Amino acid sequence: MMPRCAWLLVVVLVPGLAAQVPGDSGAAQPAAPNAAEARELRAEVRERWKAHVRATLGLNDDQAAHLAATEQRFEAQR
């Protein structure tokens, strides 16, 4: 009786455990960007975020410059 129960557990559990292998979804994995691409993307995201914040808050040039200086000062802490 015990070997039969053990085989049943193997048959039931092994496919579920095999499905947990990372990267085995069958979908193609996107290529990781190189360092230059990553820097460009970060810069683009920062510029878009600055434009969004400026438009949302209705900042003028002086206020936007003050906010940029504050962000730069605290970026090192992040």
MARDORO-152908 format. One record per residue: residue number from 1; residue in one letter; x, y, z of N, C-alpha, C in turn. Coordinates in nm, 2 decimals. Layout:
N
<r><seq>NUM</seq><type>a</type><n_xx>X</n_xx><n_yy>Y</n_yy><n_zz>Z</n_zz><ca_xx>X</ca_xx><ca_yy>Y</ca_yy><ca_zz>Z</ca_zz><c_xx>X</c_xx><c_yy>Y</c_yy><c_zz>Z</c_zz></r>
...
***
This chain:
78
<r><seq>1</seq><type>m</type><n_xx>0.08</n_xx><n_yy>-0.12</n_yy><n_zz>0.00</n_zz><ca_xx>0.00</ca_xx><ca_yy>0.00</ca_yy><ca_zz>0.00</ca_zz><c_xx>0.09</c_xx><c_yy>0.13</c_yy><c_zz>0.00</c_zz></r>
<r><seq>2</seq><type>m</type><n_xx>0.20</n_xx><n_yy>0.13</n_yy><n_zz>0.08</n_zz><ca_xx>0.28</ca_xx><ca_yy>0.24</ca_yy><ca_zz>0.09</ca_zz><c_xx>0.35</c_xx><c_yy>0.28</c_yy><c_zz>-0.05</c_zz></r>
<r><seq>3</seq><type>p</type><n_xx>0.41</n_xx><n_yy>0.18</n_yy><n_zz>-0.12</n_zz><ca_xx>0.47</ca_xx><ca_yy>0.22</ca_yy><ca_zz>-0.25</ca_zz><c_xx>0.37</c_xx><c_yy>0.28</c_yy><c_zz>-0.34</c_zz></r>
<r><seq>4</seq><type>r</type><n_xx>0.25</n_xx><n_yy>0.23</n_yy><n_zz>-0.34</n_zz><ca_xx>0.14</ca_xx><ca_yy>0.28</ca_yy><ca_zz>-0.43</ca_zz><c_xx>0.11</c_xx><c_yy>0.42</c_yy><c_zz>-0.39</c_zz></r>
<r><seq>5</seq><type>c</type><n_xx>0.10</n_xx><n_yy>0.46</n_yy><n_zz>-0.27</n_zz><ca_xx>0.07</ca_xx><ca_yy>0.59</ca_yy><ca_zz>-0.22</ca_zz><c_xx>0.19</c_xx><c_yy>0.68</c_yy><c_zz>-0.26</c_zz></r>
<r><seq>6</seq><type>a</type><n_xx>0.31</n_xx><n_yy>0.64</n_yy><n_zz>-0.24</n_zz><ca_xx>0.43</ca_xx><ca_yy>0.72</ca_yy><ca_zz>-0.28</ca_zz><c_xx>0.43</c_xx><c_yy>0.75</c_yy><c_zz>-0.43</c_zz></r>
<r><seq>7</seq><type>w</type><n_xx>0.40</n_xx><n_yy>0.65</n_yy><n_zz>-0.51</n_zz><ca_xx>0.40</ca_xx><ca_yy>0.68</ca_yy><ca_zz>-0.66</ca_zz><c_xx>0.29</c_xx><c_yy>0.77</c_yy><c_zz>-0.69</c_zz></r>
<r><seq>8</seq><type>l</type><n_xx>0.18</n_xx><n_yy>0.76</n_yy><n_zz>-0.62</n_zz><ca_xx>0.07</ca_xx><ca_yy>0.86</ca_yy><ca_zz>-0.65</ca_zz><c_xx>0.11</c_xx><c_yy>1.00</c_yy><c_zz>-0.61</c_zz></r>
<r><seq>9</seq><type>l</type><n_xx>0.18</n_xx><n_yy>1.02</n_yy><n_zz>-0.50</n_zz><ca_xx>0.23</ca_xx><ca_yy>1.15</ca_yy><ca_zz>-0.46</ca_zz><c_xx>0.33</c_xx><c_yy>1.20</c_yy><c_zz>-0.57</c_zz></r>
<r><seq>10</seq><type>v</type><n_xx>0.42</n_xx><n_yy>1.12</n_yy><n_zz>-0.62</n_zz><ca_xx>0.52</ca_xx><ca_yy>1.16</ca_yy><ca_zz>-0.72</ca_zz><c_xx>0.45</c_xx><c_yy>1.20</c_yy><c_zz>-0.84</c_zz></r>
<r><seq>11</seq><type>v</type><n_xx>0.35</n_xx><n_yy>1.13</n_yy><n_zz>-0.89</n_zz><ca_xx>0.28</ca_xx><ca_yy>1.16</ca_yy><ca_zz>-1.01</ca_zz><c_xx>0.20</c_xx><c_yy>1.29</c_yy><c_zz>-1.00</c_zz></r>
<r><seq>12</seq><type>v</type><n_xx>0.15</n_xx><n_yy>1.32</n_yy><n_zz>-0.88</n_zz><ca_xx>0.07</ca_xx><ca_yy>1.44</ca_yy><ca_zz>-0.86</ca_zz><c_xx>0.16</c_xx><c_yy>1.56</c_yy><c_zz>-0.83</c_zz></r>
<r><seq>13</seq><type>l</type><n_xx>0.27</n_xx><n_yy>1.54</n_yy><n_zz>-0.75</n_zz><ca_xx>0.34</ca_xx><ca_yy>1.66</ca_yy><ca_zz>-0.71</ca_zz><c_xx>0.45</c_xx><c_yy>1.70</c_yy><c_zz>-0.81</c_zz></r>
<r><seq>14</seq><type>v</type><n_xx>0.52</n_xx><n_yy>1.61</n_yy><n_zz>-0.88</n_zz><ca_xx>0.63</ca_xx><ca_yy>1.65</ca_yy><ca_zz>-0.96</ca_zz><c_xx>0.59</c_xx><c_yy>1.74</c_yy><c_zz>-1.08</c_zz></r>
<r><seq>15</seq><type>p</type><n_xx>0.48</n_xx><n_yy>1.73</n_yy><n_zz>-1.15</n_zz><ca_xx>0.45</ca_xx><ca_yy>1.82</ca_yy><ca_zz>-1.25</ca_zz><c_xx>0.43</c_xx><c_yy>1.96</c_yy><c_zz>-1.19</c_zz></r>
<r><seq>16</seq><type>g</type><n_xx>0.37</n_xx><n_yy>1.98</n_yy><n_zz>-1.08</n_zz><ca_xx>0.35</ca_xx><ca_yy>2.11</ca_yy><ca_zz>-1.02</ca_zz><c_xx>0.49</c_xx><c_yy>2.17</c_yy><c_zz>-0.98</c_zz></r>
<r><seq>17</seq><type>l</type><n_xx>0.58</n_xx><n_yy>2.09</n_yy><n_zz>-0.92</n_zz><ca_xx>0.71</ca_xx><ca_yy>2.14</ca_yy><ca_zz>-0.89</ca_zz><c_xx>0.79</c_xx><c_yy>2.18</c_yy><c_zz>-1.01</c_zz></r>
<r><seq>18</seq><type>a</type><n_xx>0.78</n_xx><n_yy>2.11</n_yy><n_zz>-1.12</n_zz><ca_xx>0.85</ca_xx><ca_yy>2.14</ca_yy><ca_zz>-1.24</ca_zz><c_xx>0.80</c_xx><c_yy>2.27</c_yy><c_zz>-1.30</c_zz></r>
<r><seq>19</seq><type>a</type><n_xx>0.67</n_xx><n_yy>2.30</n_yy><n_zz>-1.28</n_zz><ca_xx>0.62</ca_xx><ca_yy>2.42</ca_yy><ca_zz>-1.33</ca_zz><c_xx>0.67</c_xx><c_yy>2.55</c_yy><c_zz>-1.26</c_zz></r>
<r><seq>20</seq><type>q</type><n_xx>0.73</n_xx><n_yy>2.53</n_yy><n_zz>-1.15</n_zz><ca_xx>0.78</ca_xx><ca_yy>2.64</ca_yy><ca_zz>-1.07</ca_zz><c_xx>0.92</c_xx><c_yy>2.69</c_yy><c_zz>-1.11</c_zz></r>
<r><seq>21</seq><type>v</type><n_xx>0.98</n_xx><n_yy>2.62</n_yy><n_zz>-1.21</n_zz><ca_xx>1.11</ca_xx><ca_yy>2.66</ca_yy><ca_zz>-1.26</ca_zz><c_xx>1.11</c_xx><c_yy>2.80</c_yy><c_zz>-1.32</c_zz></r>
<r><seq>22</seq><type>p</type><n_xx>1.18</n_xx><n_yy>2.90</n_yy><n_zz>-1.27</n_zz><ca_xx>1.17</ca_xx><ca_yy>3.03</ca_yy><ca_zz>-1.33</ca_zz><c_xx>1.22</c_xx><c_yy>3.03</c_yy><c_zz>-1.47</c_zz></r>
<r><seq>23</seq><type>g</type><n_xx>1.16</n_xx><n_yy>3.12</n_yy><n_zz>-1.55</n_zz><ca_xx>1.20</ca_xx><ca_yy>3.13</ca_yy><ca_zz>-1.69</ca_zz><c_xx>1.16</c_xx><c_yy>3.02</c_yy><c_zz>-1.78</c_zz></r>
<r><seq>24</seq><type>d</type><n_xx>1.07</n_xx><n_yy>2.93</n_yy><n_zz>-1.73</n_zz><ca_xx>1.03</ca_xx><ca_yy>2.81</ca_yy><ca_zz>-1.80</ca_zz><c_xx>0.89</c_xx><c_yy>2.83</c_yy><c_zz>-1.85</c_zz></r>
<r><seq>25</seq><type>s</type><n_xx>0.85</n_xx><n_yy>2.95</n_yy><n_zz>-1.88</n_zz><ca_xx>0.71</ca_xx><ca_yy>2.98</ca_yy><ca_zz>-1.91</ca_zz><c_xx>0.68</c_xx><c_yy>2.96</c_yy><c_zz>-2.06</c_zz></r>
<r><seq>26</seq><type>g</type><n_xx>0.79</n_xx><n_yy>2.94</n_yy><n_zz>-2.14</n_zz><ca_xx>0.78</ca_xx><ca_yy>2.92</ca_yy><ca_zz>-2.28</ca_zz><c_xx>0.78</c_xx><c_yy>3.05</c_yy><c_zz>-2.36</c_zz></r>
<r><seq>27</seq><type>a</type><n_xx>0.76</n_xx><n_yy>3.16</n_yy><n_zz>-2.29</n_zz><ca_xx>0.76</ca_xx><ca_yy>3.30</ca_yy><ca_zz>-2.35</ca_zz><c_xx>0.90</c_xx><c_yy>3.34</c_yy><c_zz>-2.36</c_zz></r>
<r><seq>28</seq><type>a</type><n_xx>0.93</n_xx><n_yy>3.41</n_yy><n_zz>-2.47</n_zz><ca_xx>1.06</ca_xx><ca_yy>3.47</ca_yy><ca_zz>-2.49</ca_zz><c_xx>1.09</c_xx><c_yy>3.58</c_yy><c_zz>-2.39</c_zz></r>
<r><seq>29</seq><type>q</type><n_xx>1.21</n_xx><n_yy>3.57</n_yy><n_zz>-2.33</n_zz><ca_xx>1.25</ca_xx><ca_yy>3.67</ca_yy><ca_zz>-2.23</ca_zz><c_xx>1.31</c_xx><c_yy>3.79</c_yy><c_zz>-2.31</c_zz></r>
<r><seq>30</seq><type>p</type><n_xx>1.27</n_xx><n_yy>3.92</n_yy><n_zz>-2.27</n_zz><ca_xx>1.33</ca_xx><ca_yy>4.03</ca_yy><ca_zz>-2.33</ca_zz><c_xx>1.47</c_xx><c_yy>4.05</c_yy><c_zz>-2.29</c_zz></r>
<r><seq>31</seq><type>a</type><n_xx>1.55</n_xx><n_yy>4.09</n_yy><n_zz>-2.39</n_zz><ca_xx>1.69</ca_xx><ca_yy>4.11</ca_yy><ca_zz>-2.36</ca_zz><c_xx>1.71</c_xx><c_yy>4.23</c_yy><c_zz>-2.26</c_zz></r>
<r><seq>32</seq><type>a</type><n_xx>1.81</n_xx><n_yy>4.21</n_yy><n_zz>-2.17</n_zz><ca_xx>1.83</ca_xx><ca_yy>4.32</ca_yy><ca_zz>-2.07</ca_zz><c_xx>1.90</c_xx><c_yy>4.43</c_yy><c_zz>-2.14</c_zz></r>
<r><seq>33</seq><type>p</type><n_xx>1.86</n_xx><n_yy>4.55</n_yy><n_zz>-2.11</n_zz><ca_xx>1.93</ca_xx><ca_yy>4.67</ca_yy><ca_zz>-2.18</ca_zz><c_xx>2.07</c_xx><c_yy>4.68</c_yy><c_zz>-2.13</c_zz></r>
<r><seq>34</seq><type>n</type><n_xx>2.16</n_xx><n_yy>4.73</n_yy><n_zz>-2.22</n_zz><ca_xx>2.29</ca_xx><ca_yy>4.76</ca_yy><ca_zz>-2.17</ca_zz><c_xx>2.30</c_xx><c_yy>4.88</c_yy><c_zz>-2.09</c_zz></r>
<r><seq>35</seq><type>a</type><n_xx>2.41</n_xx><n_yy>4.91</n_yy><n_zz>-2.03</n_zz><ca_xx>2.42</ca_xx><ca_yy>5.03</ca_yy><ca_zz>-1.94</ca_zz><c_xx>2.39</c_xx><c_yy>5.16</c_yy><c_zz>-2.01</c_zz></r>
<r><seq>36</seq><type>a</type><n_xx>2.43</n_xx><n_yy>5.18</n_yy><n_zz>-2.13</n_zz><ca_xx>2.40</ca_xx><ca_yy>5.31</ca_yy><ca_zz>-2.20</ca_zz><c_xx>2.25</c_xx><c_yy>5.32</c_yy><c_zz>-2.22</c_zz></r>
<r><seq>37</seq><type>e</type><n_xx>2.18</n_xx><n_yy>5.21</n_yy><n_zz>-2.27</n_zz><ca_xx>2.04</ca_xx><ca_yy>5.22</ca_yy><ca_zz>-2.29</ca_zz><c_xx>1.97</c_xx><c_yy>5.24</c_yy><c_zz>-2.15</c_zz></r>
<r><seq>38</seq><type>a</type><n_xx>2.01</n_xx><n_yy>5.18</n_yy><n_zz>-2.05</n_zz><ca_xx>1.95</ca_xx><ca_yy>5.20</ca_yy><ca_zz>-1.92</ca_zz><c_xx>1.96</c_xx><c_yy>5.35</c_yy><c_zz>-1.87</c_zz></r>
<r><seq>39</seq><type>r</type><n_xx>2.08</n_xx><n_yy>5.41</n_yy><n_zz>-1.89</n_zz><ca_xx>2.10</ca_xx><ca_yy>5.55</ca_yy><ca_zz>-1.86</ca_zz><c_xx>2.00</c_xx><c_yy>5.64</c_yy><c_zz>-1.94</c_zz></r>
<r><seq>40</seq><type>e</type><n_xx>1.99</n_xx><n_yy>5.61</n_yy><n_zz>-2.07</n_zz><ca_xx>1.90</ca_xx><ca_yy>5.69</ca_yy><ca_zz>-2.15</ca_zz><c_xx>1.76</c_xx><c_yy>5.68</c_yy><c_zz>-2.11</c_zz></r>
<r><seq>41</seq><type>l</type><n_xx>1.72</n_xx><n_yy>5.55</n_yy><n_zz>-2.08</n_zz><ca_xx>1.58</ca_xx><ca_yy>5.53</ca_yy><ca_zz>-2.03</ca_zz><c_xx>1.55</c_xx><c_yy>5.61</c_yy><c_zz>-1.90</c_zz></r>
<r><seq>42</seq><type>r</type><n_xx>1.65</n_xx><n_yy>5.60</n_yy><n_zz>-1.81</n_zz><ca_xx>1.63</ca_xx><ca_yy>5.67</ca_yy><ca_zz>-1.68</ca_zz><c_xx>1.62</c_xx><c_yy>5.82</c_yy><c_zz>-1.70</c_zz></r>
<r><seq>43</seq><type>a</type><n_xx>1.70</n_xx><n_yy>5.87</n_yy><n_zz>-1.79</n_zz><ca_xx>1.70</ca_xx><ca_yy>6.02</ca_yy><ca_zz>-1.82</ca_zz><c_xx>1.57</c_xx><c_yy>6.05</c_yy><c_zz>-1.88</c_zz></r>
<r><seq>44</seq><type>e</type><n_xx>1.52</n_xx><n_yy>5.97</n_yy><n_zz>-1.97</n_zz><ca_xx>1.39</ca_xx><ca_yy>6.00</ca_yy><ca_zz>-2.04</ca_zz><c_xx>1.28</c_xx><c_yy>6.00</c_yy><c_zz>-1.93</c_zz></r>
<r><seq>45</seq><type>v</type><n_xx>1.28</n_xx><n_yy>5.90</n_yy><n_zz>-1.85</n_zz><ca_xx>1.18</ca_xx><ca_yy>5.89</ca_yy><ca_zz>-1.74</ca_zz><c_xx>1.18</c_xx><c_yy>6.01</c_yy><c_zz>-1.65</c_zz></r>
<r><seq>46</seq><type>r</type><n_xx>1.30</n_xx><n_yy>6.05</n_yy><n_zz>-1.61</n_zz><ca_xx>1.32</ca_xx><ca_yy>6.17</ca_yy><ca_zz>-1.53</ca_zz><c_xx>1.26</c_xx><c_yy>6.30</c_yy><c_zz>-1.60</c_zz></r>
<r><seq>47</seq><type>e</type><n_xx>1.29</n_xx><n_yy>6.31</n_yy><n_zz>-1.72</n_zz><ca_xx>1.24</ca_xx><ca_yy>6.43</ca_yy><ca_zz>-1.80</ca_zz><c_xx>1.09</c_xx><c_yy>6.43</c_yy><c_zz>-1.81</c_zz></r>
<r><seq>48</seq><type>r</type><n_xx>1.03</n_xx><n_yy>6.32</n_yy><n_zz>-1.84</n_zz><ca_xx>0.89</ca_xx><ca_yy>6.31</ca_yy><ca_zz>-1.85</ca_zz><c_xx>0.82</c_xx><c_yy>6.33</c_yy><c_zz>-1.71</c_zz></r>
<r><seq>49</seq><type>w</type><n_xx>0.89</n_xx><n_yy>6.28</n_yy><n_zz>-1.60</n_zz><ca_xx>0.83</ca_xx><ca_yy>6.30</ca_yy><ca_zz>-1.47</ca_zz><c_xx>0.84</c_xx><c_yy>6.45</c_yy><c_zz>-1.43</c_zz></r>
<r><seq>50</seq><type>k</type><n_xx>0.95</n_xx><n_yy>6.52</n_yy><n_zz>-1.47</n_zz><ca_xx>0.96</ca_xx><ca_yy>6.66</ca_yy><ca_zz>-1.44</ca_zz><c_xx>0.85</c_xx><c_yy>6.74</c_yy><c_zz>-1.51</c_zz></r>
<r><seq>51</seq><type>a</type><n_xx>0.83</n_xx><n_yy>6.71</n_yy><n_zz>-1.64</n_zz><ca_xx>0.72</ca_xx><ca_yy>6.77</ca_yy><ca_zz>-1.72</ca_zz><c_xx>0.59</c_xx><c_yy>6.75</c_yy><c_zz>-1.66</c_zz></r>
<r><seq>52</seq><type>h</type><n_xx>0.56</n_xx><n_yy>6.62</n_yy><n_zz>-1.62</n_zz><ca_xx>0.43</ca_xx><ca_yy>6.59</ca_yy><ca_zz>-1.56</ca_zz><c_xx>0.41</c_xx><c_yy>6.67</c_yy><c_zz>-1.43</c_zz></r>
<r><seq>53</seq><type>v</type><n_xx>0.51</n_xx><n_yy>6.67</n_yy><n_zz>-1.34</n_zz><ca_xx>0.50</ca_xx><ca_yy>6.74</ca_yy><ca_zz>-1.21</ca_zz><c_xx>0.48</c_xx><c_yy>6.89</c_yy><c_zz>-1.24</c_zz></r>
<r><seq>54</seq><type>r</type><n_xx>0.56</n_xx><n_yy>6.94</n_yy><n_zz>-1.33</n_zz><ca_xx>0.54</ca_xx><ca_yy>7.09</ca_yy><ca_zz>-1.36</ca_zz><c_xx>0.40</c_xx><c_yy>7.12</c_yy><c_zz>-1.41</c_zz></r>
<r><seq>55</seq><type>a</type><n_xx>0.35</n_xx><n_yy>7.04</n_yy><n_zz>-1.50</n_zz><ca_xx>0.22</ca_xx><ca_yy>7.07</ca_yy><ca_zz>-1.55</ca_zz><c_xx>0.11</c_xx><c_yy>7.04</c_yy><c_zz>-1.45</c_zz></r>
<r><seq>56</seq><type>t</type><n_xx>0.12</n_xx><n_yy>6.94</n_yy><n_zz>-1.37</n_zz><ca_xx>0.02</ca_xx><ca_yy>6.91</ca_yy><ca_zz>-1.26</ca_zz><c_xx>0.02</c_xx><c_yy>7.01</c_yy><c_zz>-1.16</c_zz></r>
<r><seq>57</seq><type>l</type><n_xx>0.13</n_xx><n_yy>7.06</n_yy><n_zz>-1.11</n_zz><ca_xx>0.14</ca_xx><ca_yy>7.16</ca_yy><ca_zz>-1.01</ca_zz><c_xx>0.13</c_xx><c_yy>7.30</c_yy><c_zz>-1.06</c_zz></r>
<r><seq>58</seq><type>g</type><n_xx>0.14</n_xx><n_yy>7.32</n_yy><n_zz>-1.19</n_zz><ca_xx>0.13</ca_xx><ca_yy>7.46</ca_yy><ca_zz>-1.25</ca_zz><c_xx>0.25</c_xx><c_yy>7.54</c_yy><c_zz>-1.21</c_zz></r>
<r><seq>59</seq><type>l</type><n_xx>0.37</n_xx><n_yy>7.49</n_yy><n_zz>-1.21</n_zz><ca_xx>0.49</ca_xx><ca_yy>7.56</ca_yy><ca_zz>-1.17</ca_zz><c_xx>0.54</c_xx><c_yy>7.65</c_yy><c_zz>-1.28</c_zz></r>
<r><seq>60</seq><type>n</type><n_xx>0.59</n_xx><n_yy>7.77</n_yy><n_zz>-1.23</n_zz><ca_xx>0.66</ca_xx><ca_yy>7.86</ca_yy><ca_zz>-1.33</ca_zz><c_xx>0.81</c_xx><c_yy>7.82</c_yy><c_zz>-1.33</c_zz></r>
<r><seq>61</seq><type>d</type><n_xx>0.89</n_xx><n_yy>7.89</n_yy><n_zz>-1.41</n_zz><ca_xx>1.03</ca_xx><ca_yy>7.85</ca_yy><ca_zz>-1.43</ca_zz><c_xx>1.11</c_xx><c_yy>7.85</c_yy><c_zz>-1.30</c_zz></r>
<r><seq>62</seq><type>d</type><n_xx>1.09</n_xx><n_yy>7.96</n_yy><n_zz>-1.22</n_zz><ca_xx>1.16</ca_xx><ca_yy>7.97</ca_yy><ca_zz>-1.10</ca_zz><c_xx>1.13</c_xx><c_yy>7.85</c_yy><c_zz>-1.00</c_zz></r>
<r><seq>63</seq><type>q</type><n_xx>1.00</n_xx><n_yy>7.82</n_yy><n_zz>-0.99</n_zz><ca_xx>0.95</ca_xx><ca_yy>7.72</ca_yy><ca_zz>-0.90</ca_zz><c_xx>1.00</c_xx><c_yy>7.58</c_yy><c_zz>-0.95</c_zz></r>
<r><seq>64</seq><type>a</type><n_xx>1.00</n_xx><n_yy>7.56</n_yy><n_zz>-1.08</n_zz><ca_xx>1.05</ca_xx><ca_yy>7.43</ca_yy><ca_zz>-1.14</ca_zz><c_xx>1.20</c_xx><c_yy>7.42</c_yy><c_zz>-1.11</c_zz></r>
<r><seq>65</seq><type>a</type><n_xx>1.28</n_xx><n_yy>7.53</n_yy><n_zz>-1.12</n_zz><ca_xx>1.42</ca_xx><ca_yy>7.53</ca_yy><ca_zz>-1.10</ca_zz><c_xx>1.45</c_xx><c_yy>7.49</c_yy><c_zz>-0.95</c_zz></r>
<r><seq>66</seq><type>h</type><n_xx>1.37</n_xx><n_yy>7.55</n_yy><n_zz>-0.86</n_zz><ca_xx>1.38</ca_xx><ca_yy>7.53</ca_yy><ca_zz>-0.72</ca_zz><c_xx>1.35</c_xx><c_yy>7.38</c_yy><c_zz>-0.69</c_zz></r>
<r><seq>67</seq><type>l</type><n_xx>1.25</n_xx><n_yy>7.33</n_yy><n_zz>-0.75</n_zz><ca_xx>1.22</ca_xx><ca_yy>7.19</ca_yy><ca_zz>-0.73</ca_zz><c_xx>1.33</c_xx><c_yy>7.10</c_yy><c_zz>-0.78</c_zz></r>
<r><seq>68</seq><type>a</type><n_xx>1.38</n_xx><n_yy>7.13</n_yy><n_zz>-0.90</n_zz><ca_xx>1.49</ca_xx><ca_yy>7.05</ca_yy><ca_zz>-0.95</ca_zz><c_xx>1.61</c_xx><c_yy>7.05</c_yy><c_zz>-0.86</c_zz></r>
<r><seq>69</seq><type>a</type><n_xx>1.64</n_xx><n_yy>7.16</n_yy><n_zz>-0.81</n_zz><ca_xx>1.76</ca_xx><ca_yy>7.17</ca_yy><ca_zz>-0.71</ca_zz><c_xx>1.73</c_xx><c_yy>7.09</c_yy><c_zz>-0.59</c_zz></r>
<r><seq>70</seq><type>t</type><n_xx>1.61</n_xx><n_yy>7.09</n_yy><n_zz>-0.54</n_zz><ca_xx>1.58</ca_xx><ca_yy>7.02</ca_yy><ca_zz>-0.42</ca_zz><c_xx>1.59</c_xx><c_yy>6.87</c_yy><c_zz>-0.45</c_zz></r>
<r><seq>71</seq><type>e</type><n_xx>1.54</n_xx><n_yy>6.83</n_yy><n_zz>-0.57</n_zz><ca_xx>1.54</ca_xx><ca_yy>6.69</ca_yy><ca_zz>-0.61</ca_zz><c_xx>1.69</c_xx><c_yy>6.64</c_yy><c_zz>-0.62</c_zz></r>
<r><seq>72</seq><type>q</type><n_xx>1.77</n_xx><n_yy>6.72</n_yy><n_zz>-0.68</n_zz><ca_xx>1.91</ca_xx><ca_yy>6.68</ca_yy><ca_zz>-0.69</ca_zz><c_xx>1.98</c_xx><c_yy>6.67</c_yy><c_zz>-0.56</c_zz></r>
<r><seq>73</seq><type>r</type><n_xx>1.95</n_xx><n_yy>6.76</n_yy><n_zz>-0.46</n_zz><ca_xx>2.01</ca_xx><ca_yy>6.75</ca_yy><ca_zz>-0.33</ca_zz><c_xx>1.97</c_xx><c_yy>6.62</c_yy><c_zz>-0.26</c_zz></r>
<r><seq>74</seq><type>f</type><n_xx>1.85</n_xx><n_yy>6.58</n_yy><n_zz>-0.27</n_zz><ca_xx>1.80</ca_xx><ca_yy>6.46</ca_yy><ca_zz>-0.20</ca_zz><c_xx>1.82</c_xx><c_yy>6.33</c_yy><c_zz>-0.28</c_zz></r>
<r><seq>75</seq><type>e</type><n_xx>1.86</n_xx><n_yy>6.34</n_yy><n_zz>-0.41</n_zz><ca_xx>1.88</ca_xx><ca_yy>6.22</ca_yy><ca_zz>-0.49</ca_zz><c_xx>1.99</c_xx><c_yy>6.13</c_yy><c_zz>-0.44</c_zz></r>
<r><seq>76</seq><type>a</type><n_xx>2.09</n_xx><n_yy>6.19</n_yy><n_zz>-0.38</n_zz><ca_xx>2.20</ca_xx><ca_yy>6.12</ca_yy><ca_zz>-0.33</ca_zz><c_xx>2.16</c_xx><c_yy>6.03</c_yy><c_zz>-0.22</c_zz></r>
<r><seq>77</seq><type>q</type><n_xx>2.06</n_xx><n_yy>6.07</n_yy><n_zz>-0.14</n_zz><ca_xx>2.01</ca_xx><ca_yy>5.99</ca_yy><ca_zz>-0.03</ca_zz><c_xx>1.93</c_xx><c_yy>5.87</c_yy><c_zz>-0.08</c_zz></r>
<r><seq>78</seq><type>r</type><n_xx>1.87</n_xx><n_yy>5.88</n_yy><n_zz>-0.20</n_zz><ca_xx>1.79</ca_xx><ca_yy>5.77</ca_yy><ca_zz>-0.25</ca_zz><c_xx>1.89</c_xx><c_yy>5.67</c_yy><c_zz>-0.30</c_zz></r>
***
